[in-house]
Amino acid sequence: MALQVGIVGLPNVGKSTLFNAVSNNAKAQASNYRFCTIDPNVGQVDVPDQRLNKLAELVLPDRIVPTTIEFVDIAGLVKGASKGEGLGNKFLANIREVDAIVHVVRCFEDENILREEGAINPISDKEIIDTELQLKDLDSLEKKFQKTERASKTGDVKAKVDVVVLSKCMKHLEEGKNLRQLGLSEVEIESIADLCLLTIKPVLYVANVDENSLHSGNQYSKALEENVHGEGSTVIVMNNSIEAQISEMENEEDKAMFLDEYKLTEPALNRLIRSAYGLLNLITYFTAGVQEVRAWTIQIGWKAPQAASVIHTDFEKGFIKAEVIAYTDFVTLGSESACKEAGKLRIEGKEYIVKDGDIMHFRFNV
């Protein structure tokens, strides 16, 4: 599943630094001037999951394969982007393609890092991007509304339904609110799905703080947390520069010493990646054998045949049954054979909804 999370924010807030830290196969240029990032950088990122390591300890496979998501470093946005200012049109086209957004907000003071927006103000910075995305969505909705309204007057039943939804969305945006706060039903979302609207995408905020605020945050990060509380969004407090240094360390002992120096139990990036993974409503199931222990990504609510399809489409087409062991049972008993003997291996059919952490083996015939 090639799901993507876009990293956005105003220029010089630490987006590319964060991307460099989070990505394990791509490095973005990070410089102290606007529009350093022009074409989006894409990096595939391993999702940290201690369950995978625990299974590997028990199974002793030839290889371990984690699940991944993609992060996209998108050009910095400026006021007026919705009307084409800066790299506005390019930025908005890039963000339209991602499934979720990580919004980096500057929560530190440093006179050496350029800032054209004046004094540090995370709420104002957030609102600049919110406004530009809202204006672009409003423009998209208005264009569709004009066409749909004409069709509704000819008796088109679907168009009549769509007109109501479009009007509801436009009114919400005109009030300065994001569509993800509107609580649209699945049927209503279908009416606007073709527009790939920007403010309906789920958002996770990164408060990029100074080194001294790494653990407790500061006045800026706390203001941001309070502001987004009503959205139901999460704020990850971190220092992007420190995270970039950690990510460059190949020696695990050096990394452990560095983390200990900053009194960190794990890189904040791990929390960010897991939170982004959850933001997309994703869960993980595992396959475990001597050749490999592997994590697989699926959407919450997927049934067994759908889950099998991420291994190979033939698994879904010829699905017969799934052998399922709960992660806790496998770890407690220590092996597949022990789980079988204890009656903890279940045979599930096509209607089984896969749970996070399930260890699965599929029976199929094509």
ZIJOZI-V26010 format. One record per backbone hydrogen bond with DSSP energy under -1.0 kcal/mol. NH is the residue of the N-H (numbers start at 1). CO is the residue of the C=O. E is the energy in kcal/mol with one decimal. If there is no record, write none. Layout:
nh: <NH	NH>
co: <CO	CO>
e: <E	E>
This chain:
nh: <3	5	6	7	8	18	19	20	21	22	23	33	41	43	45	47	52	54	55	56	57	58	59	60	62	65	69	70	71	72	73	74	77	81	83	84	85	88	91	92	93	94	95	96	99	100	101	102	103	104	105	107	113	125	126	127	128	129	130	131	132	133	134	135	136	137	138	139	140	141	142	143	144	145	146	147	148	149	150	151	152	153	154	155	156	160	161	162	163	164	165	166	167	168	169	170	171	172	173	174	176	177	180	181	182	189	190	192	195	196	201	204	205	206	207	208	209	209	213	214	217	222	223	224	225	226	227	228	231	232	233	236	238	243	244	245	246	247	248	249	255	256	257	258	259	260	261	262	263	264	270	272	273	274	275	276	277	278	279	280	281	282	283	285	286	287	289	293	294	295	296	298	300	302	304	307	308	309	311	312	315	317	318	319	320	321	322	323	324	325	330	331	332	333	334	339	340	341	342	343	344	346	348	352	354	357	358	359	360	361	363	365>
co: <1	70	100	72	102	14	15	16	17	18	19	31	73	71	69	67	49	50	51	52	53	54	55	56	290	293	45	3	43	5	41	7	9	78	80	81	80	85	87	88	89	90	91	92	4	4	202	6	204	8	206	208	110	121	122	123	124	125	126	127	128	129	130	131	132	133	134	135	136	137	138	139	140	141	142	143	144	145	146	147	148	149	151	152	151	156	157	158	159	160	161	162	163	164	165	166	167	168	169	170	173	172	199	178	179	185	186	189	192	193	198	101	234	103	236	105	207	238	210	211	213	218	219	220	221	222	223	224	228	229	228	205	207	239	240	241	242	243	244	246	251	252	253	254	255	256	257	258	260	259	267	268	269	270	271	272	273	274	275	276	278	277	298	296	358	294	292	63	287	65	285	283	281	299	352	303	304	305	308	308	312	313	314	316	363	363	348	361	346	359	326	327	328	329	330	335	336	337	338	340	339	324	322	349	302	284	355	325	286	323	321	318>
e: <-1.9	-2.9	-2.7	-3.6	-2.7	-2.0	-2.6	-2.6	-1.6	-2.7	-2.5	-1.1	-1.4	-2.7	-3.3	-2.7	-1.2	-2.2	-2.4	-2.0	-1.8	-1.3	-2.7	-2.5	-1.9	-2.5	-1.9	-2.3	-2.8	-2.7	-2.8	-1.8	-1.9	-1.6	-1.6	-2.1	-2.4	-2.5	-3.2	-2.9	-1.9	-2.1	-2.6	-1.5	-2.3	-1.2	-2.5	-3.2	-2.6	-3.0	-2.9	-2.3	-1.8	-2.4	-2.4	-2.3	-1.8	-1.5	-2.6	-2.9	-2.0	-2.4	-2.6	-2.6	-1.9	-2.3	-2.6	-2.1	-2.0	-2.7	-2.5	-1.8	-1.8	-2.8	-2.1	-1.3	-2.9	-3.1	-1.3	-1.6	-2.3	-1.3	-1.2	-1.4	-1.5	-1.7	-1.7	-2.8	-2.4	-1.2	-1.6	-3.0	-2.3	-2.0	-2.3	-2.5	-2.3	-1.7	-2.3	-2.4	-2.2	-1.5	-2.0	-1.8	-1.8	-2.5	-1.6	-1.1	-1.8	-1.3	-1.1	-2.5	-2.6	-2.5	-2.3	-2.3	-1.0	-2.3	-1.3	-1.4	-2.1	-2.6	-1.5	-2.0	-2.5	-2.2	-2.0	-2.2	-1.3	-1.2	-1.4	-3.1	-2.3	-2.1	-1.9	-1.9	-2.3	-2.2	-1.0	-1.4	-2.2	-2.4	-2.3	-2.4	-2.6	-2.3	-2.1	-1.4	-1.3	-3.0	-1.3	-2.2	-3.1	-2.4	-2.5	-2.6	-2.3	-2.3	-2.1	-1.0	-2.1	-1.4	-2.6	-2.0	-3.1	-2.1	-1.7	-1.9	-2.8	-2.5	-2.8	-2.2	-2.5	-1.8	-2.1	-2.3	-2.3	-1.2	-1.4	-1.6	-1.3	-2.3	-2.6	-1.1	-2.9	-1.2	-2.4	-3.6	-2.8	-2.4	-2.3	-2.6	-2.2	-2.6	-2.6	-1.6	-2.2	-2.3	-1.7	-1.4	-3.2	-2.9	-3.0	-1.5	-2.0	-3.7	-2.1	-2.8	-2.9	-2.0	-3.1	-2.1>
